[in-house]
Amino acid sequence: MLMNRRVAAPTDAIPDAIRADVETLWSYHDMGHALRPCDVGIGLGSHDLGVAVIATRLFHEGLFPRIVFSGANAPTTVERFPRGEAVHYREYAVEQGVPVESILVEPRATNTAQNLEFSRQLLTEHRIPVTSVLIMSRPYQQRRAYATCRLRWPEVGVVCASNPLELDDYVSSIGDPRRVVDMLVGDTQRIEVYAERGFAIPQEMPDEVRAAFERLVAAGYTSRLI
């Protein structure tokens, strides 16, 4: 196992009344990409250390020779990662045996578009040619990361991955089911809104996903809506 598994307690479980809708959104954001070797792995900063966990694992498995960790801080991450998301990710990776010289840190990005744009700039500055990237993110950020990369960096092949936890295990690792559901709902809204605003390519949203999203909004899971 990549992270310690424990059974979700009642205080940190997804409520039964919304479970089916949460699972629908959770599945929608998983791109289901088959992993393949890429020129570089890019870990997108967030409150989730699982990004560094999967980046470290895939580096050791030989999926890429170099990692870029990208991320500054946000109100949701500053307490957990006071030195910055990317810096803490690098520290974890080094502790797990990734050579320092195999890691680049991009410490300024505060959103997904900046994660990718600043990482691209950093790789160019280091004269590292890139034709393919393996983007690692929170599970429910995969689809948005993919759509953003296809618009901002269309010449590269892109594969998306996350720490492979089941929904309940992920909620337990975060310790706050409300936060996870709010983030899922917010990322679902952003799939369409960001495409409309020219931040990402459009992505199909099946009717069952839209209906699950609308029910969760009606149930009050709205703190991450734009």
C-alpha positions as CSV (number, residue, x, y, z in Angstrom):
1,M,0.0,0.0,0.0
2,L,1.1,3.5,-0.7
3,M,-0.5,5.0,2.4
4,N,-1.8,3.5,5.6
5,R,-5.3,2.1,5.1
6,R,-7.8,2.4,7.8
7,V,-11.6,2.0,7.9
8,A,-13.4,5.3,7.7
9,A,-15.0,6.1,11.1
10,P,-18.5,7.6,11.2
11,T,-17.0,11.1,11.8
12,D,-14.9,11.0,8.7
13,A,-17.1,9.0,6.3
14,I,-19.1,10.2,3.3
15,P,-22.8,10.4,4.4
16,D,-24.9,7.6,2.9
17,A,-27.4,10.1,1.6
18,I,-24.9,11.6,-0.9
19,R,-22.5,8.6,-1.4
20,A,-23.8,7.6,-4.9
21,D,-23.5,11.2,-6.2
22,V,-20.0,11.6,-4.7
23,E,-18.9,8.4,-6.3
24,T,-20.2,9.5,-9.6
25,L,-18.1,12.7,-9.5
26,W,-15.1,10.8,-8.2
27,S,-15.2,8.4,-11.1
28,Y,-15.7,11.2,-13.6
29,H,-12.5,13.0,-12.7
30,D,-10.4,9.9,-12.9
31,M,-9.1,9.9,-16.5
32,G,-8.2,6.2,-16.4
33,H,-5.0,6.8,-18.3
34,A,-2.6,3.8,-18.8
35,L,0.8,4.8,-17.4
36,R,3.7,5.0,-19.8
37,P,7.2,6.4,-19.6
38,C,7.4,10.2,-20.1
39,D,10.1,12.8,-20.3
40,V,9.2,14.4,-17.1
41,G,6.7,14.0,-14.2
42,I,5.0,17.1,-12.9
43,G,3.5,17.1,-9.4
44,L,0.8,19.7,-8.9
45,G,0.8,21.4,-5.5
46,S,-2.2,21.1,-3.2
47,H,-3.1,20.1,0.4
48,D,-2.6,16.4,-0.6
49,L,0.8,14.8,0.1
50,G,-0.4,11.9,-2.0
51,V,0.9,13.8,-5.0
52,A,4.4,13.5,-3.7
53,V,3.8,9.9,-2.8
54,I,2.7,8.9,-6.3
55,A,5.5,11.0,-7.9
56,T,8.1,9.3,-5.8
57,R,6.7,5.8,-6.5
58,L,6.6,6.4,-10.3
59,F,10.1,7.9,-10.4
60,H,11.4,4.8,-8.7
61,E,9.5,2.7,-11.2
62,G,11.3,4.4,-14.0
63,L,8.3,6.3,-15.5
64,F,10.3,9.5,-15.8
65,P,13.9,10.6,-15.1
66,R,13.0,14.0,-13.6
67,I,10.3,15.5,-11.4
68,V,9.0,19.1,-11.3
69,F,7.1,19.9,-8.2
70,S,5.0,23.0,-8.6
71,G,3.1,25.0,-6.1
72,A,3.2,28.0,-3.7
73,N,0.7,28.2,-0.9
74,A,-3.1,28.7,-0.7
75,P,-5.3,29.3,2.3
76,T,-6.1,25.6,2.3
77,T,-2.4,24.5,2.3
78,V,-0.4,27.1,4.3
79,E,-0.9,25.4,7.7
80,R,0.1,22.0,6.4
81,F,2.9,23.1,4.1
82,P,4.2,26.4,5.5
83,R,7.3,26.4,3.4
84,G,5.3,26.0,0.2
85,E,3.6,23.0,-1.4
86,A,6.4,22.2,-3.9
87,V,9.1,22.5,-1.3
88,H,7.4,20.1,1.1
89,Y,6.9,17.7,-1.8
90,R,10.6,17.8,-2.7
91,E,11.5,17.1,1.0
92,Y,9.3,14.1,1.0
93,A,10.7,12.8,-2.3
94,V,14.3,13.2,-1.1
95,E,13.5,11.4,2.2
96,Q,12.2,8.5,0.0
97,G,15.4,8.3,-2.0
98,V,14.8,10.5,-5.0
99,P,18.1,12.2,-5.9
100,V,18.1,15.9,-5.3
101,E,19.5,16.5,-8.8
102,S,16.4,14.8,-10.3
103,I,14.0,17.3,-8.8
104,L,13.1,20.8,-9.9
105,V,11.0,23.1,-7.7
106,E,8.6,25.7,-9.1
107,P,7.5,27.6,-6.0
108,R,5.3,30.4,-7.4
109,A,2.2,28.8,-9.0
110,T,-1.2,29.3,-7.3
111,N,-3.4,27.6,-9.9
112,T,-3.3,24.8,-12.4
113,A,-2.6,27.0,-15.4
114,Q,0.4,28.5,-13.6
115,N,1.5,25.0,-12.4
116,L,1.9,24.0,-16.1
117,E,3.1,27.3,-17.5
118,F,5.7,27.9,-14.9
119,S,6.9,24.3,-15.0
120,R,7.3,24.6,-18.8
121,Q,9.3,27.8,-18.3
122,L,11.5,26.1,-15.7
123,L,12.2,23.1,-18.0
124,T,13.0,25.5,-20.9
125,E,15.4,27.4,-18.6
126,H,17.2,24.2,-17.8
127,R,17.3,23.2,-21.5
128,I,15.4,20.0,-20.9
129,P,13.5,18.9,-24.0
130,V,10.0,17.7,-23.3
131,T,7.6,15.8,-25.7
132,S,5.6,14.0,-23.0
133,V,4.5,14.8,-19.4
134,L,3.0,12.7,-16.6
135,I,0.9,15.0,-14.5
136,M,0.3,13.9,-10.9
137,S,-2.5,15.6,-9.0
138,R,-5.3,15.1,-6.5
139,P,-7.6,12.4,-7.8
140,Y,-10.4,14.9,-8.5
141,Q,-8.0,17.3,-10.3
142,Q,-7.0,14.9,-13.1
143,R,-9.6,15.9,-15.7
144,R,-9.1,19.6,-15.1
145,A,-5.3,19.2,-15.3
146,Y,-5.6,17.3,-18.5
147,A,-7.9,19.8,-20.1
148,T,-5.6,22.7,-19.0
149,C,-2.5,21.0,-20.3
150,R,-4.1,20.2,-23.7
151,L,-4.8,23.9,-24.1
152,R,-1.7,25.5,-22.6
153,W,0.9,22.9,-23.8
154,P,-0.7,21.2,-26.8
155,E,2.5,19.9,-28.4
156,V,3.2,17.4,-25.6
157,G,1.7,14.1,-24.9
158,V,0.0,14.0,-21.5
159,V,-0.8,11.3,-19.0
160,C,-2.6,11.9,-15.7
161,A,-2.2,10.0,-12.5
162,S,-3.0,10.2,-8.8
163,N,-2.2,8.2,-5.7
164,P,-4.5,5.2,-6.3
165,L,-6.7,5.3,-3.2
166,E,-10.4,4.3,-3.1
167,L,-12.8,7.1,-2.2
168,D,-13.1,6.1,1.5
169,D,-9.4,5.7,1.9
170,Y,-8.8,9.1,0.3
171,V,-11.3,10.8,2.6
172,S,-9.7,9.1,5.6
173,S,-6.2,10.3,4.4
174,I,-7.6,13.9,4.3
175,G,-9.6,13.6,7.4
176,D,-12.4,15.9,6.3
177,P,-15.3,14.5,4.2
178,R,-17.0,17.8,3.8
179,R,-13.8,19.3,2.4
180,V,-13.4,16.5,-0.1
181,V,-17.0,16.7,-1.3
182,D,-16.8,20.5,-1.6
183,M,-13.6,20.2,-3.7
184,L,-15.2,17.5,-5.9
185,V,-18.2,19.8,-6.6
186,G,-16.0,22.8,-7.2
187,D,-13.7,20.9,-9.7
188,T,-16.8,19.6,-11.5
189,Q,-18.1,23.1,-12.0
190,R,-14.7,24.3,-13.2
191,I,-14.6,21.7,-16.1
192,E,-17.3,23.8,-17.9
193,V,-16.6,27.2,-16.5
194,Y,-12.9,27.2,-17.3
195,A,-13.5,25.9,-20.8
196,E,-16.0,28.8,-21.3
197,R,-13.4,31.3,-20.1
198,G,-10.7,29.9,-22.4
199,F,-8.6,28.4,-19.6
200,A,-9.0,24.7,-20.8
201,I,-10.3,22.6,-23.6
202,P,-14.0,21.5,-23.3
203,Q,-14.7,18.1,-21.7
204,E,-17.9,16.1,-22.1
205,M,-20.0,16.0,-19.0
206,P,-22.5,13.1,-19.0
207,D,-26.0,13.7,-17.8
208,E,-25.5,11.5,-14.7
209,V,-22.5,13.6,-13.7
210,R,-24.4,16.9,-14.2
211,A,-27.3,15.6,-12.2
212,A,-25.1,14.4,-9.3
213,F,-23.4,17.8,-9.3
214,E,-26.7,19.6,-9.1
215,R,-28.0,17.5,-6.3
216,L,-24.8,18.0,-4.2
217,V,-25.0,21.8,-4.8
218,A,-28.6,21.7,-3.7
219,A,-27.5,19.8,-0.6
220,G,-25.2,22.7,0.3
221,Y,-21.8,21.5,-0.9
222,T,-21.0,24.9,-2.3
223,S,-17.9,26.4,-0.6
224,R,-15.6,25.8,-3.6
225,L,-18.0,27.0,-6.3
226,I,-16.8,30.0,-8.3
